[in-house]
């Protein structure tokens, strides 16, 4: 038996979509919301006016996604499943779209295998189970590329239909930029494909004695970029001004980061290596026919790496949107072998990713052993608190968002935030302002719950500054708990 075949009556997108849905829904609540998802929850549950202020101070790049999640949470709720369901559906759609694009570019077999492989990758589960924009950006990256391929088909339909195709492409591209600015590094790959297609059509036109094909293709593509510039341009300007504050934790890109990227974007070094190997085989076999998926992988990676070497930008998860295009190439390589071996290799990729699949369902932190158990800390406080108790956090200005974790898990049943003077919503960012004179704000409070980042044997001694002095004045530690990644102490006068 030669290359793999499949029943024509079965839509090529259906098996990958069903597999991706099943895999991403499995254990979707296993890992508790981590710090980035807590930021999403905090933003999505604010009024629209507060969301606009948040976008203007620190998080313009994620502002449109937060606005979408605000509408979603308003209608669906803010449970872990509700918050992550858009990502689940986005990764399901990505698997389906990858299969359709592969069938369009190469063969039904290549598309089916690419979609199935994508569905089984650990990264599909990781970002399909996270209330962040990466899954949506991945789906829109594949959708916009598929619409571009459709729009670049040789002229044959009515002009109105051709312009409708370009309008759909423009809308998908604008949505991609609004969802994830870094994903617009896919545009140079689209430009290369447009120019290559235009050149090929111009050559055929000249052979037939005509002209003008180059202009007829490039012009509508350039026009389709206008909505992107108008909608995304202002966002880029504002986000650029926030870069230093938003990405102050990111290191400059180094050559070694490129070598580790495949494992980073697939969440498994061995699976990433297998994917790269299969993709390389496909490029060698396809030659120029590998132009679209090949440039869709390489150009965004090289652009982000180059910029990331100069300014803080290199974060592997920002490039997750290139993974489906790597799967497309891998699907082509697999489609060239008989059915059972091809499917066996896809299953092998899934099996090799099982340790990563299990780990990411325990925690989204990295490394996986660095669990921060917000829910466990919240249970300790909930089980032991009394009506007059207060709660204090240390630190409160970092990226762990201790207060957001307690707020999510305890809701209105958490102790009084005695040092709070301005909430994150009021400030227009993700942090709170605390009392300038902690001793006065703590006066009259008999019991204080102290929630700290890290493990501390002597919690009171570990709190610095005026806050620590106020907590230590006339108070002693009654009991200490150490949920993973945190310290919870009950302090009494």
N, C-alpha and C positions, 0 to 999 in steps of 0.2 A: 504494500500500500504506500502511495506517495505522500504528498503534502496532505495535511489534515483537511477533512471536509466536514460539513455540518448540514443538517436539514435546512433547506431553503425556506421552509415555512416558519422556522423559528427566528424571531428577530435577533440580530447579532448582539444587541445591547442587553437583552433580557437576562441571560445567565450571569454576566458580570454584575449587573445591577442587583440581582437577588442575592448574590454571594456577598457583595459589599455591604448590603443592608444587614444581612445576617451577622456578618463578622463585626461590624461597627456597633450593632445593638447589643452584642454579647458583652456583658460586663460593663455596660456604659456608665453605671453608677459605682463601679468598683473603686476607682480613684476619686477621692474627694476633690472638690474645687481647690485648685491651687492659686497662688498669688495673682497670676494674670487673669484667671477666670473671676476671682474676687473683684478685680478692677472692672471687668466687664459687668458683673452684677451691680456693683456700686454705680456705674455710669448709667446702665440701662434702667435702673429703678428711680432715676432722678427726673424731675420735670424737664420738658424740652428746653426751657430757658436756661436751666442749670447745665444742660448738655452743651448748649451753644457756648456758655462761658467756659466749660471744661475744654472744648475744642480750641478756644482762643488762648488758653493759658499753657497747656501742656500736651494735649492729645489730639491735635487736628488730624493727623494721619489716620487715626482710628475713629474719628468722629462720625462719619457716615455709617460705619458698622454699628457703633453704639446707638445711633438713631434707629437703625433697623431693629436692633435688639430691644430697644425701648418699646417699639410697636409690638414686637413678638411677645415680650414679657407681659405687656398690658393685656394681650389676648389669651396667652397660654399659661402664664404663671412663671415662677422663678425657681421651681424645683431643679435638681441636678439634671434630670431627664429633659425637662423643658428647655433649660439653658443650652444643652448640648445637642438637641434634636436638629437645629438648622445645620450644624456641622455634619451630623450623620447623613442627612438628606443630601448635602452638598457632595460628600464623598461618594454616595450612591450614584448621584448624577454624573460625577466625574468618571466612574468606572464605565457607565453606559456610554458617555460621550467619547471616551477613549476607544471603545470598541467600534463605534460608528466612524470615528475619524480614521482608525486603522483600516477598516473595510473600504472606506472611500479612497484612501491613498494607495493601499496595497491589495489586500484580499480579505474576505470574510474570516478566514482562518487566522490571519495576523491580527485582525481587530479583536476577535473573540479571545485569543490567547493573551493579548495585551491587556484587555479589560479584566480577565480573570487574575492575571499576575498582579495588576494594580490592587485589586480587591483584597489580596492576601498579604500585601506588604504591611509590616508593623507601623509604618508611618501613616498608612491609611486609617488604621485604628487610632493611632495617637492623636492625629489632628481631626479625625472624625468624631472623637470623643472629647473635644475641647471647645469651650465657649469663647473662641477667638476667630479672627477672620481668615485664617489660612486655608481652611477647607473651602470656603466660598470663593476665595481667590483662585484656588486650584481648579475648581469647576468652571469659573469664568475664563480662565486662561485657555482651557481646552475648548470651551464653547466659542470663544472669539476666533480661535484658530480654525475650527470647523466651519464657521460662517465665512471666514476669509477664503478658505478653499472653495466653498460653494460660490462665492462672489467671483472668484477667479476662473470659473468654468468658461470655456470658449463661448463667445456670444452665440446665442441661438434663441433665447427667450425674448419676450417683449421688453422694450426699454424700461417700462414701469416696474416689471418684475425684477430686472437687474438692479435698479435703484433701490428697490425694497430689500434686496439682499445686502447691499452696501449699508443701508440704514440699520438693518439688524446687526451687522458687524460693528458699526459705530456705537450703537447702544451697548453692546456687550463689552466693547473696549472701554467705554466710559465707566461702566459699572465695575470693570476690573480695576481701573485706576482709583475709583472712589473706595473700593474695598481694601486695596493694598497697593500703596504707591510703588513699592519695589517691584511688584509684578509687572509694571509697565516696561521693565527692561526686556520684556518679550517683544516689544515693538521693533527693535532692530532686526530680529529674526523675521518678523512679518515683512519688513522692508526688503530684506534680501530675497524673500520668496516672491514678493510682488515684482521686483526688478527682474528676477530671473524668468518669471512667467512672461512678463512684458517683452523681454528680449527674445524669448523663444517664439512668441506669437508674431513679433515684428519680423523675425527671420522667415517664418512661414508666409507672412503677407508679402514680403519682398520676392519670395520664390514664386508667388502667384501673380506678381506684378502690381500689388497694392501697397499701401502705406498707412501709417497712423495708428497701428495697434498699440504701440508703446504709450502714446499719449492717452488713448482711450482707457487704458487700465490704470495707469499711475494717477491720473487726475481724480477719479472717484475715490481712490484710496486716500489721497491727500485730503480730499474734502471730508472723508469719514473721520479724520483726525481733528477736525474743527470742534465738534462737541467735547472731545477729550481735553483739548486746550482750554476751552471755555469753562468746563466744569471742574477739571482737576487742577488746572493752572493755579488758581487762587489757593487751593489746598496745599500745593507744593510750596508756595511762597510762605505761608504761615507755618507749615511743618518744618521748613528749613530753619526758621528762626527758633524753633523749639528743640532742635536736634541735640544741642549740648545738654539740656536738662533731661530729655527723654532717653538718650542713649549714653548717659555718662558711665554706664557699667560695661560698655562694649570695648574690647581691645582692638587694636589695629590688626588687619588681616596679615597673616604670614604664609609663606609658601607651604608650610606643613598643613595649613588649614585646607588647602585644596585636596591634598591626599586623603584627608579625613572626611571630606564633604559627602561622599557617597554613603558612608555609614551614618553620617549625621542626618541627611534628608530622608533616609529610609528607616532610621532608628535601629539599624543592625549592621555592623561591619561586614559580616559574612554575607548577608542578603544584598547589601549594597555592592559588594565585590562581584557577586553573581550577576547582578543586573548590569553592571558596567561591562563585564565580560561578554554577555549576550548582546548588548548594544554594540560593542566593538565588532563582533562578528557580523552583525547586520550592516553596519557601515561599510565594512570591507566588501560585502556581497552586493550591496545596493549601489555604491558609488554615488553618483549625482542624485539618484533618487532618494538618498537619505538627507537631502538638503533641509527640508522643513523640520523634522524632529531633531536632526542634528544641531542645527542652529538654534532651535528653541531650547536646547539644553546648554550648549556651550556659550552662546552670547550673553544670556543673563548671568551665568556664573562668572564669566570673565569680567563683565562690566561691574558687578557688585564687588568682586574681589579687588579690582583696580581702584574703585572708589574707596572701598573699605581699607585699603592700605594707606590712604591719606586722611580719611575721617572715620569716626566710629560708625560702622554700618554692617560689618560682616557678622551676621547671625544666621547659622545654617537653616533654621526653620523659615526664614524669609524666602528661601529658595525652594520650598516644598512644591511650588507650582510647576517646576520643571520635571518632576518625577513621572507624570503620565507620558511625557514625550520620550523619556528613557524606556518606559514600558512599551511604547509603540515600536521602538527599534528592537527590543527584546522579543516582542511578538512576531516580528518579521523573521528573526533568526529561528524561533521555535516552529514557525509555520512551514519551514523547509524540511522538517523531519516527520516521520510517521506519527499518527495520532497518539498512540499510547506513550511513546517516549516523550513527546511534547507535553502531554498532560502530566506525565510523571515529573518532569522538570518543574512545571508550575507548582505541583504538589510539594516537591522538594523545597522550593523557595518558601512555601508556606510553613513547612516543618522546621526549616532552619530559623525561621522567625518566631517560633513558638516561645522561646525563653524571653525574647523582647516583648512579645504580646502579653505574656503573663505579668512581666514586671511593670509595664505601663498601665496595667489595670490595677496596680497597687498604689502607684503615685505618679504624678506628672513631673515631679521634681527631678533634677539631674545633679549628681548621680542618683540612681534609683534608690540607693540606700539613705538618701538625705530627705526622708519623709518629714513633712511638717504637719503635725496632727492637730489641725484647728478643731476638728470635730471632737477629738478626745479631750482637748482642753476645755471646750464648751461643756461637755458632759460633766467634767469635774466641777466646774463652777455651778452648773445647773443643779447638781445633786446636793451641793453644800451651802448654797447662798441663802441669806435671810433678807427680809424686805429692806432694811436700812443699809445694806452693804454697798460699797463702792468698788469700782474697778479701775486699775491703772495699768498702762502699757509701757514697756521699755524694750527696745526703742520705739519711737512712733514716727520717725522721719525716714525710715528705710523702705525697701521694696517688699518686705514680708507682709505688710498690711495686717498686723495682728488685730487691730480694732475691726477691720472689715470681716475678718474670719469669725470673730466673736459675734458681730452683728448679724452675719448670715445665719449662723447656727443657733443663736439664742433669740434673735428677732427682738421683740419688745420685752422679753423676759430676762434680759441681761441686767446686771447691777448698774447703778448710776455711774455714768462716766464723769467722775467728780472733777477732773482737770480740764475737761473740754470747754473751750470758749468759742470756737468756730469750727463747724463741721466741714468735711471735704466739699460737700455740695455748696456751702456758703462761700468757701474759699475759691471754688472753681478749679480744684485739682483733686488729687487722690489722698491728701493728707489732712490732718486736723491741726488746729492751733490750740495749744494748751495754756493753762493759767500761768501768768508771769510770776506769781508768788504762790508756789505750791503749798507752802505751809498754811497760808490763809484758806486756800480751797479745801485742804484736808482737815481743817479744824472741825472738831465735833464728830468726825467719822471714826467709829470704833473698829470696824472690820473692813479691810481692804483686800481685794483679790488682785494680785500682781501677776500679770501675764508677760513673760519675757521670751525673747528669741534665744535659742541655745539652751544648753544644760548648765545649771549653776547650783553648786552645793550650798552657797550662802547668797541667796537672791538679794537680800537687802544691801550687802556689801557691793554687789555688782551694778547697782543703779547709781549713776554718776550725777553730779551737779546738784542744783537746788532740789530737784525731785527726790533724789536719793537722801539728801539731808532731811527733807520733810517726812519721808517715810520712816526714817530711822529714829526720829525724835519721839521718844516715849512709846515706841512700838517694838514688837518682837514677832518673829516668825512662829506661827503655831503649827503649820504643816506644809510640806513641799511635795509636789508631784512632778514627774518628768515624762509627760507624753512625748513621743518622738519629735525631736526638733524644737521643743519648747520647755519652759519651766513655768509651773503654776504654783504660786505660794499664797497661803492665807495668812494675813498679817493682822495682829490685834494690838489695840492700845494696851 
